[in-house]
Amino acid sequence: METRTTQPDRQHVVAGLASLVGTTIEWYDFFLYGTAAALIFNKLFFPAFDPLTGTLAAFATYAVGFLARPLGAVVFGHYGDRIGRKSMLLATLFLMGIPTTLIGLIPTYASIGYFAAVLLVLMRFLQGMAVGGEWGGAVLMAVEHAPEHRRGFFGSLPQAGVGAGLILSSLAMAAVSKLPEDELLAWGWRLPFLASIVLLGVGAFIRLKVAESPAFETLKASGTRVDLPVREVFRKHPRAVLTAAGARMAETTWFYTVVTFSLTYVTQQLGLPKALALDAIVVGAALSLVTIPLAGHLCDRIGPRRVFMIGTVLLCLAAVGYFQMLATRDTTLLFLAMGLAIGGVFPLLYAPQSALFAAQFPPEVRYSGISLSVQIAGAVAGGAAPLVATSLLKAGDGSPWLISVYLVALGLLALFCGSRLRAA
């Protein structure tokens, strides 16, 4: 990767913090939907089904956002490599914030029938496109501004936005969940979605303050931009796309199984309160705010690939113990399980990806390359994670052992693919 100065100046810090704030807002919007899909949408938009089937239908609309991600990666990756990283970050922020606000205004099944679900799917599709384009730009702004020996740490800052967004969305949903059930279903659930319009304004203001990526400015000055970056990625870098996507699948499945499916499992299967499950997720996410930057710092010491490989081994070990801890119905073990899953295993898998995946592609196709790799994995594995987990739970007669087997298999795939990635 191209060299940069050795000490972070003001723009390095501004770029890192702006990426953190922007990704926090976008992940708040994205996770809010997942939480509502697990706890509320089956009752409001699919009331004609039994509870488990209704949950599957709600998770199907949730998965649409992941299926839209590769399209977002193609569109925003193209213009991010052609026009610039900064403008695409602003565009994706609005594409995420406006549909999220509109979800808070959609009539339910009781008012307009299944057309309500159609509108929900459309908004979710737009959200997915936004995330598909946003991640690549956010991490590149952080990594390409950073000094060479600090790319692991600076690249981890936008990754920490996942934990922050998860905390905000979980706290927002936990707050309205304290309302009486009839008030929650009538109007309370809408408030966290409508609040997104305020966060949108904050995010846009902050991202306008960031200068364009130095790597892109150099690329523009040299006149070496390619006409069709996506075609160039698949023509010259197919192995990098496949190995990065394969490495990513275990992490994204692990994360969405823990933060989305577990809500359904803990509340419907184990009979524990919604608020307790949400509080446990908030604790794990709060821990990740510290452990993700620490994992990024560790990347600068021993290398992103090595940190990632350590994380995959821990995932394989944790895949079994996690569900065993939940099944005890013990509050302490529930919080410990969520803390280890979100604040321990996940950061070691997620923090290295910014610097590691960026190193697989040259600057002229980097936005497209990392976006496609990550979002293909998200579409194949992440969006399907709650659906697959729910189906495997059903196949296991209520026992999650098949889910553990599935997670271990993806962990082994990640080990193989990670070993084939070029060291950053």
N, C-alpha and C positions, 0 to 999 in steps of 0.2 A: 504494500500500500504506500501511497505517496507520503513523503516526509513532511513534518511540520515543526514549529518551534518547540522548544523543550519545556517551557513554562506556560501555564494557562494564563492568558490575559483576560480582560473584562469580557470580550466576546465569547471566549470559551465558557466562562461561567454563565453568561446570559443565555447562550445556546443550550447549555445543559439544563438550566432551571426552566427555560421556556419549554423545552421538550418534556420535562417532568410535569409541569402544570398542564400543558396541552393534552398529554396522554392520560393524565388523571381525569380530565373532563370527559374525554372521549370514552374511556373505560367505564366511568360512572354511567354514562348513557347506555353502553352495551351491556354491562352487568345488571343494570336495573331491570332490563327486559328479562334476563335469565332468572332473576329472583322472582319476578312477577309470574313468569311461566311456571315455575316450580310450585308456587303457593296460591296463586289467584286466578290466572287466566283460564284454567280448566273449568272453573265455575262460571266465569263471566262470558266466555266466548265458545265453550264446548259443553254446555250443561246437559245436552241430550245423551252424553256418554256416561258410563260408570266411572268412578274416580280414577282408576289406574289408566283406563283407555283415554279419558279426558286429559290426563297428564301427558300421555304419549302424544296426543294431538297437539297440546300446547308446546311440547318439546320439538315437534315437527316444525312448527312456525319458528321456533328458536333456531333450528338447524338451517333455515333459509338464509339467515344472516351469514352463516359460514359458507354456504354455497355461492353467495354473491361476492365473497372476498376475492377469489381469483380474478373476477372481472374488474374489481376495483384496483387490484394489483396491476393488471394490464393497462387500464386507462391512466391511472395516476402515475404508474411507473414510467409509461411512455413520456408523458409531459414532464415528469420530474427529471428525467434524463435529458429532455429536449429544452425545456423552458427554465427549470430550476426547482430546487427542493422547497424553498420558502413559500412560493405561491401555491403549491399543492397542499402544503400543511394548512393553509388558511381555507382552501376549498374543501378539504375533507372535514375540517372542524364544523363548517356550516352544514355540510351534508349529513353529519351525525346529529348535530344539535336540533335542527329544524324537525326532522322526522320524530325524534324523541319527544319533543314538545307536542307534536301532533298526535302521538299515541295517547297522550293524556286527554285528548279531546274526542277520541273515537267512541261512537255509541257502541253499546254491547249487543250481544245476541238477542236480549230481550227487546231491544228497540228496532233493530234492522236485520235480525236473523244472521245467516252465515255470511252476509256481505260484510259484517263487522270483522270476521276472521280474514276476509280478503284484504281489507284495509290494513289490518294488523300485519299480514304477510308483506304487503307492499312497503310499509314503513320499515319492517325488519330487513327487507332486501336493500333498501337505501342505507340503512345502518351498516350492513355488511360491506357494501361497496366502500363506505367511508373508512372503516377499519382496514379493509384490504389495501387502501392507498396510504393511510396515515402512518402505519407502523414503520414502513421503510423510510419515509421522509424524516420522521422524528429521530430514529436511531442514526441516520446518516448526518443530520444536522449536529447531533452530539458527537459522533465519532469523527467526522471530517473536520470539525472545529478543534478537536482535542489534540494535545501533544502526543507524539507517538507512544511514549511510555506511560500515558494515562488513558489510553483508549478504552481499556477494560472498565475503569471506574466511570468515566464520562458516558460511555455507552450504556452503563447500567442505570443511569438516572432516568431516561424515559421508560426503562423496564420497571422501575419502582412505581411509576404511575399506575401500574396494574393494581398494586396493593392499595394505593391511595384511592383509586376509583372504586375498588371493591369495598373499602371501608365506608366511603360516602354513600354508595348505593345501599349497602346493608343497613347502615344507620338510618337512612331515609325510610327504607321499607320497614325496619324494626319500629320506627317511631309511629308510622301510620298503622302498623299491625296491633298497636295497643288500643286502637279504637274498637268499639263494639263491632261484631262481625257484619251486621247489616250496614253500618255506616262505612266500614272499610270497603265493602263491595259496592256501595252506592256511589261514593265520591272520594273516599280517603286514598285509595290506591292511585288516583290521578295526580295527587299533589307532587310526589317526587319527579314525575315525568314533566310536569309543567315548570318545575324549578329549573329545568335544563336551560331555559332561555336566558336566565341570569348567568349561569356558568358559561354559556356560549359567548356572551359579551365580554366576560373576564378573559377567557382564553384568546379571543380575537385580539384584544388590546395587548396582551403579553406577546403573542407571536408576531405582531407587527413590529416589535422592537428588535427583532433578531436580524442580523445581517445574513446574506446568502452564504451558503457553504463555500469555504475557500477552494475546495476540490472542484466544485462546479464552476466557480469563477475562472480557475485555471483552465478547465476543460473548454469553457466558452471562448477564452482568449486564444487558445491554441487552434480552435476550429476543428476539433477532432470528434465532435458530436456525431452520432450515427442517426440515420433517418428512421429506422424501425428497431428500437432497442430490444423489444420483445423477440423479434425474429432473430436478432443477433445473439441473444441469450440462448435460445434453443439450438441455434446452428453451431455456436462455438463453445457453449458452456453447459451442455446437457447433463454431464456427470455432476457438476457442482449443484445444479438444481435438484437432481434426484437425491444426492447424498444429504444435502441440507434439509430437504423435505422429509426424508426418512428419519434423520436425527431429531427433527422437531416433533414428529407425530407422538412420541411417548410423552413429552412434556405437556403438549396441549391436551391430550386425552386425560392425563393425570389431573391437570388443573381443573378442567371442566367437570370431571367426575366428582372431584372434591367439592367445588364451590356451587355446583348446580344440582347434580344428581343427589348428592348427599343430603340436601335439604328435603327432597322427597323421601329418601330412605329413612332419615332420622324422624321425620314427622309422621309419615304414613305407615311405615313398616315397624318402627320402634315405638311410635306413640309418644314421642317427646315434644315439648312445646316449640312452636315456631320461633319464638323470641330466643330461646336457649340455643337453637341451631344457628340463628343469625349472629348472636353474640359470640359464639365460638369461632365463626368465620371471621368476624371483625378482629378478634384477638390474633388469629393467624395472619391476617392481612397486615395488621399493625406491626407484627414481628417482621414481616417481609420488608417493610419500609426501612428497617435497619439491616437486615441480612442480605438484601439484594445489592445495595452499595458495597457491603463488606465482601460479597462474592465477586463484585466487579473489581474491587481492590486486589483480591486474591488472584484474579485473572492477570493483573499487571505484574504479579510476583511469579506465578508458575505457568501462566499461559491459559487462554480461554478454553482451548481444546481439552486440556487436562482437567480443568474444573468441571467442564461439561461431562466428561467421562466418569468422574467421581459421582456426580449427580445421578447418572443413569444407574450406577450400581446401587446407590441408596434407594432409588425408586423401586427397583426389583425387590429389594428387601422389605420396603415399607408397604408394598402392594397387598401383602397378606396381613400384616399386623394392623394396618389402618382399620379395616373393617372389623377385625376381632375386637379392637378397642371400642369402636362404636357400639357393637352388639352387646357390650356389658351394660349399656344404658346408664353408666356411671358418669355423672356430670364432670368430675375431674378428668377422667380418661377421655371424654368427648372433647374437652378443651385442649388436652394434651395432643390428641390425635390431629385435630385441626391445626394446632400450632406447629407440629412437626411436618405436616403435609404441605401447608402453605408457606410457613416461615422457615422451614428447614430444607426439605427436598426440592421444592419448586425453585427457590433462588439459585441453587447450584446448577439447575438445568437452564434457567431463563436468562440470568444475568450475562453469561458468556456469549449469547447468541448475537448480540449487536456487533461486537468486534470480530467474532469468529466467522459469521456469515458474510459480513462486509468484505472480509479478506479473500473470499472465494471469487470475487468479480472485479474487473477493472472499472474505473470511475465512469466511463461513458455508458455503461449498462448496469451500474451497481444498484440504482433504485429499482429498476425492473427485475434484476436478478434476485435480490434478497426478498423483494415483495412477493414474487411468484413462488419462490421456494417455501416461504413461511405460510402463505395463504393457500397453496395447494395442500399442504399438510393440515391446515385448519379446516379446509373444506372436507377432506377425506376423513380426518380423525376427530378434530375438535368439535365440530358441529354435531357429529354423530354420537359423541361420547354419552350424553344423557340418554339418548334413544337406545344405544347399544347396552348401556348399563341397566336400564329399566327392563329391556328384553331379556338380558342374561339373568337378572334377578327373578324374573317370571319363570324362565327355564329352570332355574335352580330351586324352584318352589320356595322362594323367599330367602334363600341363602345366597350370599354374595360371592361364593367361592369361584364361580365362573368369571366374575368381574376381575378378581385377583389374577387369575390365569391370563386373561386378556391383557391386563396391564403389564405383567411380567414379559409376555411375548413382545409387546411394543418396546419395552425396555431393552430387550436383547437386540431388536432391530436397531434401536438408537445407538447401542454400543458398537455394532458393526459399522453403521454409517458414519458415526462420529470418528471412528478410527481412520476413515477414508478422507476426511476433510483436511484441507491444507491448514497447517498451524498458522495462527495470526501473528 
